């Protein structure tokens, strides 16, 4: 007897930190973070992180042994990072997680779902002059004054 639940393929989209989503197909409807990394050829998996893209565009880190149910709609997009540490930043007072110490202006815009051509990003400096972060400018999230 064939179990149709296990013969169905589940589509995912997995990107690097540049939001370059690629389609992948999995037979397991409930893969772990490590299985998703392996399916996307991110090796060694222990050196990578994987984040699920939530419906609101925020990223949520997945542990290697954490299971994701791909049968639920809107749960099939992921971003990977060659990094073992994540960083928290605030964009328009909303917390966002990122899987690398640096982020470009373009990545910041993509992270919050803004069209890079229509928006600018500024680093708000309390008591100082705000700094424009251009699309190709790299911003270091690891400095002491950044959260």
N, C-alpha and C positions, 0 to 999 in steps of 0.2 A: 504494500500500500504506500502510495506517495503522499507525503504530508505537504500540502500546498503552501503552508506558512514558511517552510524551509526552502522551497524551490523558488520563491519570489526573490528578485534582486532588489536591493535598496540603494538608491542613488544618493551620493553625497557630493559635496563640493569642498575641496580642501585647497587652501592657499598658503603661500609663504607670507611673510610680513608685508609684501607689496600688493596684497589684495588681488593676486593673480589666480583667481579660483579656477581649478581644474576639476572636471567630473571624474568620480570614481564610483565603482559599483561593488557592493558588498553583499554576500549571501546571508550573513548574520545580521538580524534586525537589532541586536543589542550588543554592539562591539564595545570593547574597552578603549580607553584613550590610547593605550599601547598598540592595540590592533589597528586603530585609525592611523597612527603614525606609520606603522608597518605597511599598511595598504597604500599610503602616499609615498612610500620609499624614503622616509625620513630616518636615516640610519647614522649612527646608532641611536635607537629610540631613547636611550637614557640621557642623551645629550640634547634632546628636543623637548619642547613644551607644546601642548595643543590646547587651544581655546575654542569653545563653542561660540558661534555668533548667535546671540539671543535675538528675539523678535524686535527688541528696541534698538538693536545695533551694538549693544554692549558685549564685551567679551567675558566669558566665564571659563576659568582654568579647569581642565580635566586632569585628575590624577591618572597615572598609568593604569591602575586597576579599577577606575571608575567606569561604570557602564552607562551608555547613552542609548535610549530607545528611539531608533530611527523610524519607527512606525508612526510616531506622533508628528504631524505636519509642522514645518518650520524649525526642525531640529537637525537639519542635515548640512549646515554650513560650518566650516572649521578653519581656523588659521593656525599655522605652526610657526615656531621660532626655534632657531638653533641657539638655545640659551637655557640655562638652568635656574634663572631668577626672573621674577616678574616685578613690574613697577606700577604704582598707582599715580594717576594724575587727575586733575579736575578740569573739565572743559565746560564752560558756562555753568559752573558750580555743581556739575554732575560728575561723580567719580567714574573713572574708566581705568581698566587694567590694560597693560601692554607687556609683551613678553621679551622686550629688549631694553637695554639702558638708553639707547638713542631712538629718536623718532624724527621724521622729517615733517615739514609743514604739510606736504601733500598727504602723508600717512595720518596726521592728526585730522585733517578734513575728511578723509575716507573713514576713519574710525568713528566719527560722529555723523556720517552720512551727508556731508556737504559737498556740493559741486566745487571742485578746486578752482574752476575758472571764475566763479561768482562770489567767493568769500575770501577773507583774509584772516590770519591767525595772529594774535598778539599774546606775548608773555606779559602778564600783568605783574608789575614790580611795585610792591607796596612802598610808598614814600619815594618812589623814583620814577623814571621815565619808562613807559611800556615799550616793549621791543617787538617789532614786526618779525615774524618767522615766515620767510619765503618758502615756496613749495619745495625747493631743493636744499633749504637750510636744515642742518641737523641740530636737534635740541637734545641736550644731555639730561635725562631724567634722574641721574644718580647724584646730582649735586645736592648739597645740604639744604639749600633753600627751596628745592622743588619737592612737591608732593603731588 
